[in-house]
Structure formats: structure tokens, C-alpha cells
Amino acid sequence: MGLDGTLYKTLLVLHIMAAIVGFGAVFLNGLYAAETKKRQGPSGRAVLEANIAVSSVAEKLIYAVPLLGILLVLVSDEAWSFSDTWIWLSMALFVVGIGVSHSVVIPGAKRINALLLEIETGPPPTGGPPPQVAVIEALGKRQAVGGGFLDLLLVALVALMVFKP
């Protein structure tokens, strides 16, 4: 075992790959939101639905990241410890990120998608935009803040992994 062992290196590869694919898939969600906003009707909703589907797959890989990280600590032959600042702080920040994801980002995207479907299938508006548009705009602003926060959190997590303070 230890840092030079095959098990440690295999877990490290899996940990890094899960992070790259999982976080990478959701890091650019703001670009998908911009593309959704550019397109009216079903094509815009299709972009959002594709993003929601990809994010759902990414979510599973994101959950694997801390599990693999915990295994790395356990097989490191005490090179790393859960009391190391960079490890416990990374775990705490991860929990904060999951909280923001599940309280703001994920439900917000699903709600926007439902509102877009309501606009498509409902009666045409009279005298202005459909009432759902104002709700979508408000949710979009909240999504932007939540997504931006998660992006900054990811940068902090990567910095912790690299610098190991």
C-alpha cells in the first residue's frame, strides 16, 4: 500500500477521472443556460433537457469523488490523515457544494424546464409575455449565482488538492 502502491495509484486515477468528468460536465452549465435562453420554444427546452440529463449522470460521478478520496486517505499508509487541513476542508466544502446543488441549482433547472413546457403547451399570452417568463428570469438569476458559487467552490477544491495547506 502507500502512495507508491498500485491500489493507491489506481484509486487516484479513478478519483481524478471522476472529478474531471463529473465536475467538468457541470462546470459549463451557464453556457447551456445561455444557449437555452437564445432559443425560443421547444429547441430551447431541448437544450435545457439535455443539460439536465448530462448533469444527472455527472452527479453520480461527483458523488464518487469524495468516496474515492476517503479510500485514498485510508490506503495512504498514514501519508494523509483526515485531520489534514486540506482533506477535512475539502470534505466540508464538498458538503456545502452538494447543499447548494440540491437546494438551488438542480431544482431551479427542473422548475425552469417545467415553466418552459407550460409556456409551450398553454394558451398564447394576451397583452404581454406569459407570466412564467418573470418566474424564469428570477430563477435564472438565482441559478447564475448558485452556479457561479459552485464554480468558485470547485476552484477552491482544486487549489486545496494541489497546494495541500
Secondary structure as GFF3:
##gff-version 3
##sequence-region A 1 165
A	DSSP	alpha_helix	6	27	.	.	.	ID=ss1
A	DSSP	alpha_helix	29	38	.	.	.	ID=ss2
A	DSSP	alpha_helix	42	74	.	.	.	ID=ss3
A	DSSP	alpha_helix	85	100	.	.	.	ID=ss4
A	DSSP	pi_helix	101	105	.	.	.	ID=ss5
A	DSSP	alpha_helix	106	121	.	.	.	ID=ss6
A	DSSP	alpha_helix	131	163	.	.	.	ID=ss7
###
